[in-house]
């Protein structure tokens, strides 16, 4: 982990860029195109959804928008695992780092949701 406080917005932007690069490597086949569309949608949505959460109208709205990002990250993880299992990108290990980042982002969102809910209860 970095010693300086990382910027989640920047990290999610970089994550979207990495997802787009994975999508661009997928084969131009029926399966490749189907998975590309799904992965592109789920893998790039946490970034704008995080922006929506920052502009939330209430603590409940904030948690709701964070949950959307979490759901999309979990879906992205499954698409990446499927790509690895087939494998649609060789060597399959090329996806290990993005899968690790996906796991880390999932943990960050789970913690953020927990914290936001606890803070809301205290009010």
N, C-alpha and C positions, 0 to 999 in steps of 0.2 A: 504494500500500500504506500502511497505517496505520503511524505511527511507534511507537506503543505495541504491545506484544506482544498480539496478538488471542487471544481464547479460542475455540478450535476448537469446543468444545461449544456455545457461544452462537451461533457462526456456522452450525453445522449445524441448530440449532433454528430460526434465522431462515430458513435455506434451506428447511426443511420447511414453514414458514408460507407462504413465497413459492410453493412447489410447489402447496400446497393452494389458494392464490388462483388459480393458473393453471387447475387442475382445475375450480374453480367457474365459470370463464369458458367452459369447453368446451360446445359445443352438446349439447342433450339429443336426440341421434340415435344410431343403432346404432354408427356409427363414433366419435362423440364419447364415448359411454358406455364403449366398449371401451378407447379410448386413455386416458380418465379413470381407469379402474380400474388399468391398467398403470402409468401415470405416478404415481398416488397411492401404489401399492405401492413402486415402485423409488425414487421421489423422496423419500419420507419415511423409508425404511429406513436410510440412512447415519447418521442421528441416533441411533437406539437401538443400531445396530451399533457405533458409536463408543463408546457406553457399555459394551457388552459387551467391547470391546477393552480398555478401562480396567480391567475386572475380570478380565482374562485370567489363566489359571492358569499359563502358561509363556510364554517368548518366542515359541515356535512358535505357540501359541494366539493370542497378540497379533497376530502377522503374519497368521494365517489370518483373524481377524476384521476386520483392516484391509482385507484383500483382498476380503472380502464387500462392504464399503462401497464400495471402488473399482469393483467389478463393477456394483453398483447405480447408481453415478454415471454410469458409461459407458452403461448401459442408458437412464438418464434423459435423457442427452444425445441419444440417438437418437430417443426419443419426442418431445422438444422440437423437434428438427430436422424430424421428420415433421409435427408440428402447424404448424410454420412453412411448410413446403413446400406443404401442401394449399391455402391456410392455413385452419386451424380457428379461429384468433384473428386478428382484424384490428385495426390493421395488423400484419403479420407481424413488424415491427421491435420490437413490444412485448416479444418474447421475447429480444431481443439481450442484455439485461443478465443475465437468469437463465442464458442459455447461457454468457456470460463467467464468471459465478460458478461454474457447473458445471465449466468448464475449469480454473479456479483450484483448486477443491477436488480435482479429479482430480490435478493437479500436486502438491498438498500430500500426498495419500495415496500417490502414487508415491514421493515423497521419503521419507515416513515409513516406508514398507515397506522401502526400500533401507537407511535408517539403522538400523532395528530388526534387519534381517538382518545388517548389518555388526557391530553391537553384540553380537549373539548369537554370531557367529563368534569374537569376541575373548575370550569367556569360556572 
